[in-house]
Amino acid sequence: MPAHLKILATLLFVIAVVATPREAIWAFGVHALLLLGVVLTSRVPLRHLAPRLLIEVPFVVFAVLMPFVATGPRVDVGPLTLSEAGLWGAWNLLAKGTLGVGASLLLAATTQPAEIVTGLARLRLPGQLVLILGFMVRYADVISGQLQAMRVARESRGFRGGGLRSWPVLASTAGALFIRSYERGERVHLAMLSRGHDGRTHVEPIAVAPRTWLTAMTLPLAAALVLVAAMVSR
């Protein structure tokens, strides 16, 4: 499936999830089942996605603290007295955040980074942002390779990290990496200009069959129906 359809489907699904009233607990269960169905259809192993959900840990910690620090009416939950508004806020954050992160991870697992950049260009994202993302994807490995070479050079000279004494060395490494990356960027830019680069990302238009559009929009349309049912039942 073309990348721009998957990006659009993911965005619309997340919007439907975010717009779902937090009181409609059943609706989030249906959203999760819909997303799980797409995961199974894509044949992406759950063991591949599950560890990457750890990126959500800071939001989980914040959600856990909300019932303790929020104001308003209090309710007794076992030996604890928690804020009712905080409990709803924590649930809202956890449910919507987990579904959003899961959908994003599925998109990343089924789409190459370069294809995502091309898809964003087809969706008419501002050209400068597309260029920045494209350079980031293309040269991230180059910069990480440069950092690895500098780390090997440090250790070959007897450097061992740890403690405050290592901070000046690490700071100089970061500065040197920035200078080298900046100079490499200038050289790459000049090389692109010499080859006729005009500051725009050129993508060839592709024809997408209506059936492909319908397949791509199955998830967001189903999520939209769940949203409507949840709002009607309030």
C-alpha positions in Angstrom: 0.0 0.0 0.0 1.4 3.5 -0.8 3.0 5.2 2.2 0.8 8.3 2.0 -2.4 6.2 2.4 -1.0 4.5 5.5 0.1 7.9 7.0 -3.3 9.4 6.3 -5.1 6.3 7.7 -3.0 6.4 10.9 -3.6 10.1 11.4 -7.4 9.8 10.9 -7.5 6.8 13.3 -5.6 8.7 16.0 -7.9 11.7 15.6 -10.9 9.4 16.0 -9.4 7.9 19.2 -8.5 11.3 20.7 -12.0 12.6 20.0 -13.7 9.6 21.7 -15.2 10.6 25.1 -13.1 9.3 28.0 -16.3 8.0 29.7 -17.0 5.6 26.8 -14.6 2.9 28.1 -16.1 0.3 25.8 -15.2 2.4 22.8 -11.5 2.2 23.6 -11.8 -1.5 23.8 -13.3 -1.6 20.3 -10.5 0.7 19.1 -7.9 -1.6 20.5 -9.6 -4.6 18.8 -9.6 -2.8 15.5 -5.9 -1.9 15.8 -5.1 -5.5 16.9 -6.9 -6.7 13.8 -4.7 -4.5 11.6 -1.6 -5.7 13.4 -2.5 -9.4 12.8 -3.3 -8.6 9.1 0.0 -6.9 8.6 1.8 -9.9 10.1 4.0 -7.7 12.3 4.9 -9.9 15.3 3.5 -8.6 18.6 6.9 -9.3 20.2 8.3 -6.7 17.8 5.8 -4.0 18.8 5.5 -4.7 22.6 9.1 -3.6 23.6 8.8 -0.4 21.6 5.8 0.6 23.7 8.3 1.5 26.4 8.6 4.8 24.7 5.3 5.6 26.5 6.8 5.2 29.9 7.1 8.9 30.8 3.4 9.4 30.0 2.5 6.3 32.1 4.5 7.8 35.1 2.6 11.1 34.7 -0.7 9.3 34.4 0.0 7.4 37.6 0.7 10.6 39.5 -2.4 12.4 38.3 -4.9 10.8 40.8 -2.6 11.9 43.6 -2.0 15.5 42.6 -5.2 16.5 40.9 -7.9 18.5 42.8 -11.6 18.1 43.0 -13.8 15.4 44.6 -12.0 12.5 46.1 -12.9 8.8 46.0 -11.6 5.9 48.1 -9.8 3.2 46.1 -8.7 0.6 48.7 -6.6 2.3 51.3 -6.0 5.4 49.0 -8.0 8.5 48.6 -7.6 9.7 45.0 -9.0 12.5 42.9 -11.9 11.5 40.7 -10.9 14.0 38.0 -7.3 12.7 38.2 -8.5 9.1 37.7 -10.4 10.0 34.6 -7.5 12.1 33.4 -5.1 9.2 33.9 -7.4 6.8 32.1 -7.8 9.2 29.3 -4.1 9.7 28.9 -3.2 6.0 29.1 -6.0 4.8 26.7 -5.5 7.4 24.0 -1.7 7.5 24.3 -1.3 3.7 24.1 -3.5 3.5 21.0 -1.8 6.4 19.3 1.7 5.0 20.0 0.6 1.6 18.9 -0.7 2.9 15.6 2.5 4.9 15.0 4.7 1.9 15.8 2.7 -0.2 13.3 3.2 2.5 10.6 6.9 2.6 11.3 7.1 -1.2 11.3 5.4 -1.5 7.9 6.9 1.5 6.1 10.5 2.4 5.3 11.7 5.8 6.5 12.4 7.0 3.0 8.8 5.9 2.0 7.4 7.9 4.9 9.2 11.0 3.6 7.9 10.4 0.1 4.4 9.9 1.5 4.5 13.2 3.4 5.6 15.0 0.2 2.6 13.4 -1.6 0.4 14.7 1.2 1.6 18.2 0.5 3.5 18.7 3.7 5.5 22.0 3.5 8.6 21.4 1.3 11.1 22.6 3.8 9.9 20.2 6.5 10.0 17.3 3.9 13.6 18.3 3.0 14.6 18.4 6.7 13.1 15.0 7.4 14.6 13.5 4.2 18.1 14.7 5.2 17.6 13.4 8.8 16.6 9.9 7.5 19.4 9.9 4.9 22.3 11.0 7.1 21.4 9.8 10.6 23.4 6.6 9.9 26.4 8.7 8.7 26.4 10.9 11.8 26.0 7.9 14.1 28.9 6.2 12.3 31.0 9.3 12.8 30.1 9.3 16.5 31.1 5.6 16.8 34.5 6.4 15.1 35.1 9.2 17.6 34.2 6.9 20.5 36.7 4.3 19.3 39.4 7.0 18.9 38.7 8.2 22.5 39.0 4.7 23.9 42.2 3.9 21.9 43.8 6.9 23.8 42.8 5.4 27.1 39.6 7.3 27.8 37.2 5.7 30.2 33.9 7.4 30.8 32.4 7.9 34.2 32.3 10.7 36.7 32.6 14.5 36.4 36.1 14.2 34.9 34.8 12.7 31.7 32.4 15.6 31.1 34.9 18.0 29.4 35.9 15.2 27.0 32.4 14.3 26.2 31.5 18.0 25.7 34.4 18.5 23.3 33.3 15.3 21.4 29.8 16.8 21.0 31.2 20.1 19.8 33.5 18.3 17.3 30.6 16.2 16.1 28.5 19.3 15.5 31.3 21.0 13.5 31.9 18.0 11.4 28.2 17.5 10.7 27.8 21.1 9.8 30.7 21.1 7.4 29.5 17.8 5.9 26.1 19.4 5.4 27.6 22.4 3.6 29.6 20.0 1.3 26.5 18.0 0.6 24.4 21.1 -0.1 27.0 22.4 -2.6 27.1 19.1 -4.3 23.3 19.1 -4.6 23.3 22.6 -6.1 26.0 21.6 -8.6 23.6 18.8 -9.7 20.7 21.2 -10.2 18.9 20.9 -6.9 16.1 23.6 -6.7 15.2 23.2 -3.0 12.1 21.1 -3.6 11.4 17.4 -3.2 10.2 15.9 -6.5 7.9 12.9 -6.3 6.2 11.2 -9.2 2.4 11.1 -9.1 0.9 7.6 -8.7 -2.5 6.4 -9.5 -4.3 4.7 -6.6 -7.2 2.4 -7.3 -10.5 3.1 -5.4 -10.3 -0.4 -3.9 -6.9 0.5 -2.4 -8.3 3.7 -0.9 -11.2 1.7 0.6 -8.8 -0.8 2.1 -6.6 1.9 3.6 -9.6 3.8 5.1 -11.1 0.7 6.7 -9.5 1.3 10.0 -10.2 5.0 10.4 -13.8 4.6 9.1 -14.5 1.8 11.6 -12.9 4.1 14.4 -15.2 6.9 13.2 -18.2 4.7 13.6 -17.2 3.8 17.1 -16.7 7.5 17.8 -20.2 8.3 16.6 -21.7 5.5 18.6 -19.8 6.6 21.7 -21.0 10.2 21.4 -24.6 9.2 20.8 -24.6 6.9 23.8 -23.4 9.7 26.2 
